[in-house]
Amino acid sequence: MDLILWRHAEAVPEREGLDDLERALTAKGERQAQRMADWLNHRMAHSTRILASPALRCQQTAKALARSFKTLEALAPGAAGEALLKAARWPDASEPVLLIGHQPTLGLVAAQLLTGEPLPWAIKKGAVWWLRNRDREGVAPIVLQAVMAPDCL
């Protein structure tokens, strides 16, 4: 199974009076999302299931792909890593899954899968971490397939 973790692109800063879920992408964030979406669209299978946080910044990031996606409360800011993995049906899903979400949850999930510990790893805004799990003769190692940041594209 392929599990792709995509942190939303750059959003307007938090400020008093602005609901966190309503924070939109900045102009830079829109460019980041589009660059990463182009990169992903050249590499992701058409069967990839795409799940996004209900936060506006994640919705806008997902829309850059120009593919259908499902919004899940389980991916909202502050979500537990276990909730993300359950939503993705890790490691048993038959199709690749792209999760569009937030820090620190995405970093904790990446660390948990790669090291067995929920370490506070940072994932840059707009960046993708692509993990792969393949059962090979009863052994299912997790491989870090790719890490890409929008400023590297």
Secondary structure in CASP SS format (residue, H / E / C, confidence):
PFRMAT SS
TARGET T0000
AUTHOR 0000-0000-0000
METHOD secondary structure of the structure
MODEL  1
M C 1.00
D E 1.00
L E 1.00
I E 1.00
L E 1.00
W E 1.00
R E 1.00
H C 1.00
A C 1.00
E C 1.00
A E 1.00
V C 1.00
P C 1.00
E C 1.00
R C 1.00
E C 1.00
G C 1.00
L C 1.00
D C 1.00
D H 1.00
L H 1.00
E H 1.00
R C 1.00
A C 1.00
L E 1.00
T C 1.00
A H 1.00
K H 1.00
G H 1.00
E H 1.00
R H 1.00
Q H 1.00
A H 1.00
Q H 1.00
R H 1.00
M H 1.00
A H 1.00
D H 1.00
W H 1.00
L H 1.00
N H 1.00
H C 1.00
R C 1.00
M C 1.00
A C 1.00
H C 1.00
S C 1.00
T C 1.00
R E 1.00
I E 1.00
L E 1.00
A E 1.00
S C 1.00
P C 1.00
A C 1.00
L H 1.00
R H 1.00
C H 1.00
Q H 1.00
Q H 1.00
T H 1.00
A H 1.00
K H 1.00
A C 1.00
L C 1.00
A C 1.00
R C 1.00
S C 1.00
F C 1.00
K E 1.00
T E 1.00
L C 1.00
E H 1.00
A H 1.00
L H 1.00
A C 1.00
P C 1.00
G C 1.00
A C 1.00
A C 1.00
G H 1.00
E H 1.00
A H 1.00
L H 1.00
L H 1.00
K H 1.00
A H 1.00
A H 1.00
R C 1.00
W C 1.00
P C 1.00
D C 1.00
A C 1.00
S C 1.00
E C 1.00
P C 1.00
V E 1.00
L E 1.00
L E 1.00
I E 1.00
G E 1.00
H C 1.00
Q C 1.00
P C 1.00
T H 1.00
L H 1.00
G H 1.00
L H 1.00
V H 1.00
A H 1.00
A H 1.00
Q H 1.00
L H 1.00
L H 1.00
T H 1.00
G C 1.00
E C 1.00
P C 1.00
L C 1.00
P C 1.00
W C 1.00
A C 1.00
I C 1.00
K C 1.00
K C 1.00
G C 1.00
A C 1.00
V E 1.00
W E 1.00
W E 1.00
L E 1.00
R E 1.00
N E 1.00
R C 1.00
D C 1.00
R E 1.00
E C 1.00
G C 1.00
V E 1.00
A C 1.00
P C 1.00
I E 1.00
V E 1.00
L E 1.00
Q E 1.00
A E 1.00
V E 1.00
M E 1.00
A C 1.00
P H 1.00
D H 1.00
C H 1.00
L C 1.00
END
